[in-house]
Amino acid sequence: MSAAHDATGAGVVVRYWASARAAAGRPTDQVAAGTLASVLDEVRGLRRGDEGFARVLSVCSVLVDQTPVGSADHDEVVVVAGSVVELLPPFAGG
């Protein structure tokens, strides 16, 4: 878990699915709230130098609180404390 949290101690849960979970080596991480770009930067920082994780992360679809982010600018997507960011890699057959 990251030491960076807001004043309430709550952060953002980042949930990994399928090959993203395998690459992360765990089902979730907790990071500081901010923009989606900063959340993803912190997640990358937790696995600095892990090329496999970076590769999987680069192809994931992203949901914030069950809402697809799609092509929205990650610097413009605000992720508040208590939110859940889900990283879904492409799935075969569906």
N, C-alpha and C positions, 0 to 999 in steps of 0.2 A: 504494500500500500504506500502511496506517495505521502510525503510529509506536508505537501501543499494542500491546504483546505481553507475554506472561508472561516469567518469568525465563529460560526456555529459548529465547526468541526465536520460538517456535512460536505461531501464532495459529489462527484459524478461517478456513477457505476458504468464501466465500459464492459459490455458482455460480448464474448467471442463465440461464434458459431462454427461448427464443422472444422474445416482446415485452418481457420483462423484460431480456433481453440487449440488445435494441435500445435500450431506454430508458436502460440503464446505460452503453451505449457500449463495453462490454467483456464478456468472458465470466465473469470472476471478480474478486473483491476479497478481500483478507485483512485481518481485523480481530481485535481482542482477544477472548479467551474470556470467558465470563460467562454471564448468562442469555440466553435467546433475545431477550427484550425489549431488553437492552443491545446485543446483536449487531445487531439491526434498527435501533436508534437510531443506532448508529455508521455503518451503511450509509446511512441517511437523511442523516446529517451530511456524508457525503462528497459528496452532491449537494444540499446545502442550497439551497432556492429552486427546485428543479426540480420543478414541479407534475406534469409528465408522468410522471416516475419515481415520485413519491409515489403517483400514481393507480394505476399498474400494480402497485406494491408492495402496495397496500391490497387487491388482489383475488387475490394469489398464494396458492397452497397452499404449505405449508412442510414440508420434510423435513429431519430432522437425522440424519445417518449412515444414510440410506435409510429412516428410520422416519417415517411421516406424523405431524405434530404435531396435526392436526385442531383441535378446539376447546379444547385444553389452554391454560391460562393461560401466556402467554409469560414472565411473571415467575417461573414455577415450573419452566420447562424449562431445565435446566443444559446448557450447551454448552461442552465441555472443549477445551483446546488440541488441535489435530490433527483436530478434527471437520470435517465438511463440511455446510454448510447449503445446501439447494437451494431456489430460489424459482421455482415453476412457475405461470405465469399460466394462466387458463382456455384450453383449446385447442378450436378449432372442430372439429366432426365426430368427437369421440371423447372 
